[in-house]
Amino acid sequence: MIPYTNRTRQELEQAYEAELIAYKAYQSKGLKLDMARGKPSKIQLDVAEGILTAIQSAEDCMDGNIDARNYGELQGLPCARKYWADVLGCKPEQTFIGGNASLNLMFDVISHAYTHGLLHSSQPWCREETVKFLCPSPGYDRHFRITEFFGAELITVPMTASGPDMDMVEELVKDPAVKGIWCVPKYSNPDGIIYSDETVARFAALKPAAPDFVIMWDNAYCVHEFEGEFVPFPDIISACAEQGSADMVVEFASTSKITLAGGGISVLAASEANIAYFTKLFGVNTISFDKINQLRHVRFLKDKKNTLKLMKEHAKIMAPKFAAVADILDKEIAPLQIAAWNRPKGGYFVSLNAMEGTATRILELCKQAGVTMTPAGATFPYGKDPKDSNIRIAPSLPPVAELEEAMGVFCTCVKLAALEKLLNK
Amino acid sequence: MIPYTNRTRQELEQAYEAELIAYKAYQSKGLKLDMARGKPSKIQLDVAEGILTAIQSAEDCMDGNIDARNYGELQGLPCARKYWADVLGCKPEQTFIGGNASLNLMFDVISHAYTHGLLHSSQPWCREETVKFLCPSPGYDRHFRITEFFGAELITVPMTASGPDMDMVEELVKDPAVKGIWCVPKYSNPDGIIYSDETVARFAALKPAAPDFVIMWDNAYCVHEFEGEFVPFPDIISACAEQGSADMVVEFASTSKITLAGGGISVLAASEANIAYFTKLFGVNTISFDKINQLRHVRFLKDKKNTLKLMKEHAKIMAPKFAAVADILDKEIAPLQIAAWNRPKGGYFVSLNAMEGTATRILELCKQAGVTMTPAGATFPYGKDPKDSNIRIAPSLPPVAELEEAMGVFCTCVKLAALEKLLNK
C-alpha cells in the first residue's frame, strides 16, 4: 500500500470509492459495538467471582476486635489499610479507605479544597480570584471535568513518551494561581505511558509558588500489566517527603479493575498530616465507608503478591484484545501513514492520533455505523482537542470477535475521513 | 420518695452523701459502657446475616439485562429504586440510590447547593451574603454539623409533641436568607416524635421566600418501630407536589439500621426534576455507587412487607432495652421530679431533659464513672444547649444487663448533679 500523501488525486478518489463501499457494507449490518469506556468484559468480572463468597457469616465479619458490620473506623479497616499500603508501597497510616469509586475521593478532595482549602491553603479556593489546574493531555476526561466543575482554568500540558512535559510543568508552577495537576503515572489514560523515574523525581522536587499545590496522583493502573511482568514503580509519597514536600501529593487507587468495576473499594494515600486533615473533613461527609466490602476484598485479594497473580488472569483476557487492535492498525492504517498510536503493556487504552482535523469526523462516521467510541476531544480540557486528532480506543469490553469487527469499522472510518480531507470533500 | 424540691437542706445533704457513696462504688468497678451513639448491637447485626450470602455467583449479579458488577447505572439498579419506592411510598423515578451512608448524600446535596446551587437557586449559596438554616432541636448533631461546616447560620426551632414548632417555621421562612430545614419526621432523633399529619401538611404547604428553600427530610427511622405495628406515614414528595412545590423537599433513608450499619445502602428521593438535576451533579462525583450491594439488599429484603417482618426481629431486641431505660428512670428519677423524658415506640433514642444547667455536669460524672454518652449540647446547633438540659440516651448497643448497669450509673449522676445544684456545691 502506498501512503495516501504519495498518491495522485485519481488514486485517492479510487480509494475513497472503495472505502465508501466498505463503509456502507458495515452500515447495513446494523452493528451495535461499544469501545467507549474502559469497562471490563464479562469474563474479566468472572475472574473475581470468588469475592462474592469471601464473607459468608457473622464470624467472617471480624477484623481483629472490630466488627466490620457496625459503624466506625472512618479511615477504613486496619487490614484494608495494610493491604493498600502493600500494593502502593506506602505505610498503612498513610491510607484512607473510600467507597467503590476513587473518582468520588478525588471529587471530594477538590470539593473540600474549594469550600475549605487544603492543609496548606491560606483560604478556600473559592475565595481565590483565579485557580488554574494543569491537565497533561491527552488525559482522563473525568479528571478534567471535576476541576472544570469548580470553575478552575484548565491548562493543557503536552504528554511526552516519559510523562508530562516537565520543563513546562516546572515553569507553570511558578504561578501561585496554579494549584495542582492531574496525573495517571502508570499506564496513563489514554497514552499507556509509564512516567519515567526522572519524571517522578522531578514531580517530587517541584517547588510550586502555591503552598497548597496538589499533585492528584491517580494510580489507577498500578498493577494493571497485561503484557510482561509487574513493573515496580516509585512511591511518590516518600519521594515527596524526601524533598521536604510530604504534603504536596495525594494518591488514589481502586480495585474497580481488579475485582468488580461496580463494587470495588478505593483508597486515598497521602502523608500522615494530610490523612489527619482529610479524616477531619471526611468526618463531616460520612460515618465510615462500607467496611464489609473492605473485608471482603482483603479476604479475597489477600496481599500484593496474590493480587498480581489475579492480574495475570486479567492479562490473559486483555492481551489478545490489545494485540488485535495493534494487528489491525498495523495492517490497515500503518502503511497509509495517516495515524500514529502507542503500544502499551498495561492499562486500558490505546491512544491514536489521526490526521489533524479528522478525529471528530472519524467518530461521527463510527457512530453512524453503530460503533460507539469516546467522543472526540474528550481527552483534552473542556473536551476540545486543538488538533482534532486524538482518539481513545477502549478495547476491554467487547469479545475479540466483536472487537475485530469494531476495529474494522474504525479503520474504514479513519481512512474515509483522511480521504475526505485530502480530497476536500 | 419525696421530690428534691420539697426537701429541707439537711435532707438534701443526706441524699447527696448517699448518692456520692453509690457513685464511688460505681467508679471503683472500672466500668466501660457505651450509650453514645445509635449503634445496633451485635445480635441485631446477626438478624441480617442472610444478606452476606444473598449473592453467591456471577449469575446472581444480573438485574434483568444489567450486570451489577460493571460500571454504569448512576441512579441505581432499577430493582433497588423499586424497592425504595415501595418502602417510602414514592415512585421509582423519584429515587437515586447512594452508597452505604445517607449522611453522605445529605452532605453532597448541601455541598452542591453551596458550590453550584439547587435546582431553583439563582446563584450558588456560597455567593449569598448569609445563608440561614433551621434546626429543630433537640435534633441530630451530624445534620447541624453539615450546614455549620459550610458556614450557614443555624437557627434553633423548638420541638413540640407533634414536630417542629410550625408557627415559628412559617414565620422564619419569610426571610429569603432561610434556605432550608433539617427534619427527622418519624421517630425524630432524639425525641422519638412522629410528626403529626397536620405538621406534614404544613410543611408541604410552606411558601418560603427563598425559591431554593429545601426541606431535608431524613426519614432515617421510616420502618423502625420497636413497639406495636408499623405506623403508616404520608409521602412528603407527593404532598409537596400537590401544593405546587414538588421540588421543595429531598428525602433520605438507608438500610444502616435494617441490615448492616457499616455496609448498607442509602437513597435520596425527590421530584423527577430534582432527580434529574442531582443526577447531573452526581455524575461529576462518581460513575455509580456499589450496585452489587444494591442487588444484595434487594435479594435479601425483597420488599416493604418483608422488610417490616425483619424489623420485627429488631424490635424484639430493642423493645426490652427501651423498657429497661423507662423502668429505671420511672423508679429512680420520676419521684424526685428532677427530669422529664419521652417514651418513644420507635427509633433509637430516649431524649431526657434534666434539671436546667446540669446536663454537662451529669455527662462529666458519667464519663468519670466509665459510661460514655452523647456529649451535652450535641442535640443543639453549635453543640450548645441554651438550657444545658437535654441528654440523648442511646440504649441500642449494650446488652440489657450492661444497659441496666449503665442506667444505674446515669441515674446516680442525674441525682448527684441535681443535688449539687440545689446545694450550690
Chai-1 contact restraints between the chains, C-beta under 6 A:
chainA,res_idxA,chainB,res_idxB,connection_type,confidence,min_distance_angstrom,max_distance_angstrom,comment,restraint_id
A,K39,B,N70,contact,1.0,0.0,6.0,A-B,restraint_1
A,K39,B,Y71,contact,1.0,0.0,6.0,A-B,restraint_2
A,L45,B,R69,contact,1.0,0.0,6.0,A-B,restraint_3
A,D46,B,A58,contact,1.0,0.0,6.0,A-B,restraint_4
A,E49,B,A58,contact,1.0,0.0,6.0,A-B,restraint_5
A,L52,B,I55,contact,1.0,0.0,6.0,A-B,restraint_6
A,L52,B,Q56,contact,1.0,0.0,6.0,A-B,restraint_7
A,T53,B,Q56,contact,1.0,0.0,6.0,A-B,restraint_8
A,I55,B,L52,contact,1.0,0.0,6.0,A-B,restraint_9
A,Q56,B,L52,contact,1.0,0.0,6.0,A-B,restraint_10
A,Q56,B,T53,contact,1.0,0.0,6.0,A-B,restraint_11
A,A58,B,D46,contact,1.0,0.0,6.0,A-B,restraint_12
A,A58,B,E49,contact,1.0,0.0,6.0,A-B,restraint_13
A,A68,B,G262,contact,1.0,0.0,6.0,A-B,restraint_14
A,R69,B,L45,contact,1.0,0.0,6.0,A-B,restraint_15
A,R69,B,L260,contact,1.0,0.0,6.0,A-B,restraint_16
A,R69,B,G262,contact,1.0,0.0,6.0,A-B,restraint_17
A,N70,B,K39,contact,1.0,0.0,6.0,A-B,restraint_18
A,N70,B,A261,contact,1.0,0.0,6.0,A-B,restraint_19
A,N70,B,G262,contact,1.0,0.0,6.0,A-B,restraint_20
A,Y71,B,K39,contact,1.0,0.0,6.0,A-B,restraint_21
A,Y71,B,A261,contact,1.0,0.0,6.0,A-B,restraint_22
A,Y71,B,G262,contact,1.0,0.0,6.0,A-B,restraint_23
A,G99,B,G99,contact,1.0,0.0,6.0,A-B,restraint_24
A,N100,B,D290,contact,1.0,0.0,6.0,A-B,restraint_25
A,A101,B,T286,contact,1.0,0.0,6.0,A-B,restraint_26
A,A101,B,I287,contact,1.0,0.0,6.0,A-B,restraint_27
A,L103,B,T286,contact,1.0,0.0,6.0,A-B,restraint_28
A,N104,B,N285,contact,1.0,0.0,6.0,A-B,restraint_29
A,N104,B,T286,contact,1.0,0.0,6.0,A-B,restraint_30
A,F107,B,N285,contact,1.0,0.0,6.0,A-B,restraint_31
A,C126,B,C126,contact,1.0,0.0,6.0,A-B,restraint_32
A,R145,B,V284,contact,1.0,0.0,6.0,A-B,restraint_33
A,F149,B,V284,contact,1.0,0.0,6.0,A-B,restraint_34
A,L260,B,R69,contact,1.0,0.0,6.0,A-B,restraint_35
A,A261,B,N70,contact,1.0,0.0,6.0,A-B,restraint_36
A,A261,B,Y71,contact,1.0,0.0,6.0,A-B,restraint_37
A,G262,B,A68,contact,1.0,0.0,6.0,A-B,restraint_38
A,G262,B,R69,contact,1.0,0.0,6.0,A-B,restraint_39
A,G262,B,N70,contact,1.0,0.0,6.0,A-B,restraint_40
A,G262,B,Y71,contact,1.0,0.0,6.0,A-B,restraint_41
A,G262,B,K291,contact,1.0,0.0,6.0,A-B,restraint_42
A,G263,B,D290,contact,1.0,0.0,6.0,A-B,restraint_43
A,G263,B,I292,contact,1.0,0.0,6.0,A-B,restraint_44
A,V284,B,R145,contact,1.0,0.0,6.0,A-B,restraint_45
A,V284,B,F149,contact,1.0,0.0,6.0,A-B,restraint_46
A,N285,B,N104,contact,1.0,0.0,6.0,A-B,restraint_47
A,N285,B,F107,contact,1.0,0.0,6.0,A-B,restraint_48
A,T286,B,A101,contact,1.0,0.0,6.0,A-B,restraint_49
A,T286,B,L103,contact,1.0,0.0,6.0,A-B,restraint_50
A,T286,B,N104,contact,1.0,0.0,6.0,A-B,restraint_51
A,I287,B,A101,contact,1.0,0.0,6.0,A-B,restraint_52
A,D290,B,N100,contact,1.0,0.0,6.0,A-B,restraint_53
A,D290,B,G263,contact,1.0,0.0,6.0,A-B,restraint_54
A,K291,B,G262,contact,1.0,0.0,6.0,A-B,restraint_55
A,I292,B,G263,contact,1.0,0.0,6.0,A-B,restraint_56
